[in-house]
Amino acid sequence: MTERIVVVGAALLDEGRLLAARRSAPPELAGRWELPGGKVEPGETPEAALERELREELGVEAEAVERVAGEWPLKPPYVLQVWTARLRPASPDPEPLEDHDALRWLTSGELWDVDWLDQDVPAVREAAARLGA
Ligand SMILES: Nc1nc2c([nH]c(=O)n2[C@H]2C[C@H](O)[C@@H](COP(=O)(O)OP(=O)(O)OP(=O)(O)O)O2)c(=O)[nH]1
């Protein structure tokens, strides 16, 4: 059986907008936009991983809300799963603390203004269906 490591991506939604984050590393991904998140660690639930990654990367207190149906292949052995998420009431605003050098809140009309990682495009399309919901 092949090893498979889940990367969780957050479709962080706020006031009908989706947060996009521009990667600053590694060189082959730098400058492209993604859903913030990261690898699920052994023994961790995807929801806990998502909340931990958002705290580390963006300094926010977020809550995973629901899984976006689907799973998208990344560079083996990684696969991307996406959860919608929201900021908890007392959360600070997101800041690009690590892994990213820019953040943008996108309305549905602005969704394709950023250069998403190719492998994120189908996931973003699915997540976008929740915008304004
Ligand atoms: N977080 C995130 N990673 C993505 C996305 N799309 C995509 O190809 N990736 C890739 C980039 C990385 O190779 C891998 C996740 O790595 P990461 O650097 O975000 O995760 P991490 O914080 O747990 O990593 P690490 O520094 O602990 O190794 O998945 C995405 O939308 N979000």
The ligand as a MOL file (V3000), in Angstrom:
LIG
                    3D

  0  0  0     0  0            999 V3000
M  V30 BEGIN CTAB
M  V30 COUNTS 32 34 0 0 0
M  V30 BEGIN ATOM
M  V30 1 N -0.8480 24.3610 2.6180 0
M  V30 2 C -1.0170 24.0650 1.3370 0
M  V30 3 N -0.0990 23.3220 0.7150 0
M  V30 4 C -0.2960 23.0550 -0.5640 0
M  V30 5 C -1.4190 23.5240 -1.2750 0
M  V30 6 N -1.3250 23.1180 -2.5690 0
M  V30 7 C -0.1710 22.4260 -2.6720 0
M  V30 8 O 0.2930 21.8970 -3.6670 0
M  V30 9 N 0.4620 22.3720 -1.4410 0
M  V30 10 C 1.7140 21.6570 -1.1590 0
M  V30 11 C 2.8500 22.5300 -0.7540 0
M  V30 12 C 3.6630 21.6180 0.1080 0
M  V30 13 O 4.4620 20.7830 -0.7290 0
M  V30 14 C 2.6210 20.7450 0.7870 0
M  V30 15 C 2.1860 21.2700 2.1390 0
M  V30 16 O 3.2420 21.8260 2.7340 0
M  V30 17 P 3.2070 23.0170 3.7750 0
M  V30 18 O 4.5560 23.5980 3.7540 0
M  V30 19 O 2.0670 23.9470 3.5610 0
M  V30 20 O 2.8830 22.1630 5.0600 0
M  V30 21 P 3.5620 22.1980 6.5010 0
M  V30 22 O 3.4770 23.6000 7.0150 0
M  V30 23 O 2.9040 21.1320 7.2720 0
M  V30 24 O 5.0330 21.7900 6.0950 0
M  V30 25 P 6.3690 21.6980 6.9000 0
M  V30 26 O 6.9580 23.0680 6.7770 0
M  V30 27 O 6.0130 21.2750 8.2880 0
M  V30 28 O 7.1240 20.6730 6.1180 0
M  V30 29 O 1.5030 20.7590 -0.0770 0
M  V30 30 C -2.3790 24.2960 -0.6030 0
M  V30 31 O -3.3990 24.7510 -1.1370 0
M  V30 32 N -2.1530 24.5420 0.6970 0
M  V30 END ATOM
M  V30 BEGIN BOND
M  V30 1 1 1 2
M  V30 2 2 2 3
M  V30 3 1 2 32
M  V30 4 1 3 4
M  V30 5 2 4 5
M  V30 6 1 4 9
M  V30 7 1 5 6
M  V30 8 1 5 30
M  V30 9 1 6 7
M  V30 10 2 7 8
M  V30 11 1 7 9
M  V30 12 1 9 10
M  V30 13 1 10 11
M  V30 14 1 10 29
M  V30 15 1 11 12
M  V30 16 1 12 13
M  V30 17 1 12 14
M  V30 18 1 14 15
M  V30 19 1 14 29
M  V30 20 1 15 16
M  V30 21 1 16 17
M  V30 22 2 17 18
M  V30 23 1 17 19
M  V30 24 1 17 20
M  V30 25 1 20 21
M  V30 26 2 21 22
M  V30 27 1 21 23
M  V30 28 1 21 24
M  V30 29 1 24 25
M  V30 30 2 25 26
M  V30 31 1 25 27
M  V30 32 1 25 28
M  V30 33 2 30 31
M  V30 34 1 30 32
M  V30 END BOND
M  V30 END CTAB
M  END
